[in-house]
Amino acid sequence: MREKDKNKVVSILNKADKKSGPFNHSVKFFYVDNKENQSGTIGTYGFIKNPPSFIGGVVENTAKGMIDFGYLFEEIILKLTEENLGTCWLGGTFTRSDFDIEHKSEEIIACVSPVGYEASSMSLREKVIRKVSNANNRKPFDALFFVGEKQKPVPKTHIYRKYLKAIQLAPSASNKQPWRVIIEDSVFHFYLKRTKGYGSSVNMDIQAIDMGIAINHLIFTLKEDEITYQFSEKIPYSFDGAEYILSVSVDGD
Ligand SMILES: Cc1cc2nc3c(=O)[nH]c(=O)nc-3n(C[C@H](O)[C@H](O)[C@H](O)COP(=O)(O)O)c2cc1C
């Protein structure tokens, strides 16, 4: 990887190391150069061909640890995307033992991502088109987001529609989109609707990672608009088949 880009990646990781997620876990992030060495390169996973480097993180292997991991790692991914570096979340299809990272028995390398340069054949226009097609492979608004205890559809003119859109675009493992949100005045209540039987082959709560990513998409967008917020756990309404996770209260002006 170009020295200049490597420095950018390492600096983003160093900042993230000092942060914690909504449930106060921090993550030990790492960067590895994928140089050809005696044991060969780390690997090629599907469409990812010989990436110059990988990043990843170690966190306590609990549901809340995973939420915090998803939250912090997605912030890194979004910052790398802003720097025009290519990434891809890998939680299932990589070999953990390829990464020689020391950690405690209650911790796990939750996910990794290659970091590199996207195939240069893709023009900016194609990237934009890809974004649009990504939006099309998400569940419709009315399946994900609701207003109030009666869980009514979100009106087209709702002031927080833009923030819900940012949540809708969040990536998730196998694109399962297990997040649901109920809006109550200026509070976003997040729920996790798990996919039955999904993820049992991985020794961690992979859909909790999805939850953290979705929460980050809200917070990232609020910060862009310089809107302040607070996390809270209130256990508001019950939601059939979904587990309450946490709420985000948006401060008024
Ligand atoms: C926690 C997590 C784990 C993932 N693990 C893998 C993986 O192991 N292999 C893979 O090819 N993609 C993986 N992905 C990528 C998802 O399949 C992808 O983000 C999702 O299908 C949505 O794709 P899109 O954002 O391009 O629309 C993972 C994504 C997340 C959020």
The ligand as an ORCA input file, in Angstrom:
! r2SCAN-3c Opt
* xyz 0 1
  C     -20.871     -7.975     10.000
  C     -20.712     -8.233      8.521
  C     -20.063     -9.376      8.105
  C     -19.889     -9.640      6.734
  N     -19.206    -10.751      6.356
  C     -18.979    -10.982      5.030
  C     -18.224    -12.094      4.633
  O     -17.763    -12.897      5.458
  N     -18.000    -12.276      3.296
  C     -18.480    -11.399      2.357
  O     -18.235    -11.588      1.166
  N     -19.212    -10.317      2.720
  C     -19.460    -10.080      4.033
  N     -20.179     -8.972      4.415
  C     -20.679     -8.029      3.384
  C     -22.196     -8.110      3.215
  O     -22.536     -9.306      2.552
  C     -22.720     -6.882      2.475
  O     -22.400     -5.763      3.218
  C     -24.234     -6.911      2.313
  O     -24.611     -7.986      1.524
  C     -24.755     -5.618      1.693
  O     -24.086     -5.354      0.517
  P     -24.088     -3.893     -0.124
  O     -23.723     -2.955      0.983
  O     -23.060     -3.963     -1.226
  O     -25.473     -3.678     -0.633
  C     -20.395     -8.719      5.763
  C     -21.041     -7.565      6.210
  C     -21.202     -7.320      7.559
  C     -21.884     -6.073      7.985
*
